[in-house]
Amino acid sequence: MRYVIQFAIILAICIIGDLLHDYLHLPIPGNVLGMLVLLIFLLTGIIKLPMIEDISNFLLKHLSFFFIPAAVGLITCFTILEGKWTALVVISVVSTFIIAVVTGMTVQILMKRRQSVE
């Protein structure tokens, strides 16, 4: 029952993000707005981490499972991607490198900040 309640909280926040997208006509997708709403709720204490921690850990543990529909959809679009594989591979490699660098720099900054607080 605990998982159902926690999932309902996350689903409600996702719906709030979609509603914000629909009513405010923002160029940001509803699921991203939902994540921002969740972040704001967590930072302000409206939602405490234990209220969603179990289902969040479950979803993160099984995250790769959620990419299967996207992979299947990509397979059905091979004709559209024909002749664009080089660009797709270059974009994938460059963006992966950028993400790795930015993530590493962020972790280093946070580690330095944590050491200075202690």
VMD Tcl script that draws the C-alpha trace (Angstrom):
set ca {
  {0.00 0.00 0.00}
  {2.94 2.29 0.76}
  {4.15 2.06 -2.85}
  {0.69 2.91 -4.20}
  {0.44 6.05 -2.09}
  {3.95 7.17 -3.01}
  {3.29 6.47 -6.68}
  {0.04 8.47 -6.45}
  {1.99 11.44 -5.07}
  {4.47 11.32 -7.95}
  {1.67 10.82 -10.48}
  {-0.24 13.80 -9.06}
  {2.84 15.99 -9.41}
  {3.28 14.76 -12.98}
  {-0.32 15.73 -13.73}
  {0.29 19.15 -12.16}
  {3.22 19.61 -14.56}
  {1.05 18.67 -17.53}
  {-1.69 21.05 -16.39}
  {0.84 23.87 -16.04}
  {2.07 23.13 -19.55}
  {-1.46 23.11 -20.97}
  {-2.79 26.21 -19.22}
  {0.30 28.43 -19.29}
  {1.32 27.38 -22.83}
  {4.95 27.13 -21.78}
  {7.55 25.79 -24.24}
  {8.74 23.37 -21.53}
  {7.31 19.82 -21.59}
  {4.85 18.93 -18.84}
  {7.01 16.16 -17.42}
  {9.92 18.59 -16.96}
  {7.60 21.07 -15.28}
  {6.43 18.24 -13.03}
  {10.03 17.53 -12.02}
  {10.52 21.22 -11.25}
  {7.34 21.22 -9.15}
  {8.61 18.13 -7.30}
  {11.96 19.86 -6.69}
  {10.21 22.94 -5.33}
  {7.99 20.80 -3.10}
  {11.02 18.93 -1.76}
  {13.03 22.10 -1.16}
  {10.17 23.86 0.62}
  {9.27 20.82 2.71}
  {5.76 20.47 1.32}
  {6.80 16.94 0.42}
  {9.32 15.20 2.64}
  {11.74 12.73 1.06}
  {10.42 9.73 3.03}
  {7.00 10.36 1.45}
  {8.33 9.30 -1.97}
  {11.67 7.62 -1.23}
  {10.65 3.96 -1.59}
  {8.91 4.30 -4.95}
  {11.67 6.61 -6.22}
  {14.33 4.03 -5.38}
  {12.23 1.33 -7.05}
  {11.80 3.39 -10.22}
  {15.50 4.27 -10.35}
  {16.47 0.63 -9.83}
  {14.36 -0.37 -12.84}
  {15.07 2.71 -14.97}
  {16.51 0.80 -17.91}
  {13.19 -1.03 -18.30}
  {11.51 2.29 -19.16}
  {13.78 2.81 -22.16}
  {12.50 -0.31 -23.95}
  {9.51 1.47 -25.59}
  {11.80 4.23 -26.86}
  {14.20 1.66 -28.31}
  {11.36 -0.19 -30.03}
  {10.05 3.10 -31.41}
  {13.51 3.89 -32.74}
  {13.68 0.54 -34.49}
  {10.42 1.28 -36.31}
  {11.89 4.58 -37.58}
  {14.94 3.17 -39.37}
  {13.71 4.47 -42.73}
  {13.48 8.02 -41.36}
  {17.00 7.81 -39.91}
  {18.54 6.41 -43.09}
  {21.50 8.51 -44.15}
  {21.64 10.36 -40.82}
  {23.55 7.78 -38.79}
  {26.85 9.66 -38.83}
  {25.25 12.80 -37.42}
  {23.36 10.75 -34.84}
  {26.52 8.97 -33.66}
  {28.50 12.23 -33.49}
  {25.75 13.96 -31.52}
  {25.51 10.98 -29.14}
  {29.26 10.85 -28.50}
  {29.68 14.61 -28.09}
  {26.65 14.97 -25.78}
  {27.80 11.99 -23.69}
  {31.24 13.59 -23.32}
  {29.71 16.95 -22.34}
  {27.43 15.29 -19.79}
  {30.36 13.37 -18.27}
  {32.47 16.55 -17.98}
  {29.66 18.65 -16.49}
  {28.72 15.87 -14.06}
  {32.34 15.48 -12.95}
  {32.75 19.21 -12.43}
  {29.49 19.39 -10.48}
  {30.54 16.53 -8.20}
  {33.91 18.18 -7.57}
  {32.24 21.49 -6.69}
  {29.80 19.78 -4.33}
  {32.58 17.77 -2.68}
  {34.64 20.94 -2.08}
  {31.57 22.69 -0.71}
  {30.82 19.77 1.63}
  {34.43 19.71 2.88}
  {34.37 23.43 3.62}
  {31.15 23.05 5.64}
  {32.58 20.24 7.75}
}
mol new
graphics top color blue
foreach p $ca { graphics top sphere $p radius 0.5 }
foreach p [lrange $ca 0 end-1] q [lrange $ca 1 end] { graphics top cylinder $p $q radius 0.2 }
display resetview
